């Protein structure tokens, strides 16, 4: 077995194991039923953008999961993590994961009250 094969097999048994690095999140594919999957979520901080009406702040994060759990990802998908809805902003395919950059406008992540800064 090559190192690449070993890493690919470790995705489900180590990295996406909820007893190790991962947690159960709800994946909400656009136009389909939500499904619970194992994923690694990382909170990245707050991004502020200036728009015509003033500034908007967004909580930023990444969600890494097994590509077999998200067979047709799109920018219209969302994730629900600890009752917070995170919208997909970009999708990166980097073996052995598919990684989503996600954003939220939830007040628990903006406005100075970062209640949940994950692991």
C-alpha positions in Angstrom: 0.0 0.0 0.0 1.3 3.4 -0.9 1.3 6.4 1.4 -1.4 8.0 -0.8 -3.6 4.9 -0.4 -2.9 4.8 3.4 -3.9 8.5 3.8 -7.1 7.9 1.7 -8.1 5.0 4.0 -7.3 7.1 7.1 -9.9 9.8 6.0 -12.8 7.9 7.4 -11.1 6.0 10.2 -9.1 8.8 11.7 -9.7 12.4 10.3 -13.4 12.0 9.9 -13.9 9.9 13.0 -16.1 11.8 15.5 -14.1 10.3 18.4 -11.0 12.0 17.0 -11.1 15.2 14.9 -14.6 15.3 13.3 -18.1 16.1 14.5 -21.5 15.3 13.1 -22.9 18.2 11.0 -26.0 18.5 8.9 -25.3 18.9 5.2 -28.2 20.6 3.4 -27.8 20.1 -0.4 -29.8 22.5 -2.5 -33.2 21.0 -3.4 -32.6 17.7 -1.5 -33.2 16.4 2.0 -30.6 17.2 4.8 -28.2 14.5 5.8 -26.0 14.1 8.8 -22.3 13.6 7.9 -18.9 13.5 9.7 -16.8 16.6 9.0 -14.0 18.7 10.4 -15.2 22.2 11.1 -12.7 25.1 11.7 -13.7 28.6 12.7 -11.5 31.0 10.8 -12.5 34.4 12.2 -14.6 37.4 11.1 -14.5 39.1 7.8 -15.8 42.6 7.4 -16.8 43.9 4.0 -17.8 47.4 3.0 -21.0 47.6 1.0 -23.2 50.5 -0.1 -25.3 50.4 3.1 -22.3 50.2 5.4 -20.2 47.4 6.7 -21.3 43.8 7.0 -19.5 41.2 9.1 -19.4 37.5 8.4 -18.1 34.6 10.5 -15.8 32.5 8.4 -15.1 28.8 8.6 -14.1 25.7 6.7 -15.8 22.3 6.5 -13.8 19.3 5.3 -15.6 16.1 4.6 -15.5 12.9 2.5 -16.4 13.5 -1.1 -18.6 10.4 -1.0 -20.8 12.2 1.5 -21.4 15.2 -0.8 -21.7 13.8 -4.3 -22.8 16.9 -6.1 -21.8 20.0 -4.0 -23.0 23.4 -5.1 -22.7 27.0 -3.9 -26.4 26.9 -2.9 -25.7 24.2 -0.2 -25.5 25.0 3.5 -24.3 23.3 6.6 -26.0 23.4 10.0 -23.4 23.2 12.8 -24.6 23.6 16.4 -27.8 25.1 15.2 -26.0 27.8 13.2 -26.5 27.9 9.4 -23.3 28.3 7.4 -23.6 29.1 3.6 -21.1 27.7 1.1 -18.9 30.4 -0.4 -16.5 28.2 -2.3 -15.7 24.6 -2.8 -12.1 23.1 -3.0 -11.4 19.6 -4.1 -8.1 18.5 -2.6 -7.7 14.8 -2.1 -8.7 13.1 0.1 -11.2 15.7 1.2 -13.7 18.1 -0.3 -13.4 21.4 1.6 -16.0 24.1 1.8 -15.3 27.7 2.7 -18.5 28.7 4.6 -19.9 32.0 6.0 -22.5 32.9 8.6 -24.2 36.1 9.7 -25.2 34.6 13.0 -24.7 37.0 15.9 -22.9 34.4 17.9 -20.0 34.9 15.5 -20.2 38.6 14.7 -20.6 41.7 16.8 -17.8 40.7 19.2 -19.6 37.7 20.8 -17.7 34.7 19.5 -19.5 32.2 21.6 -18.2 29.1 19.8 -14.6 29.1 18.7 -14.3 25.5 17.8 -11.4 23.2 18.9 
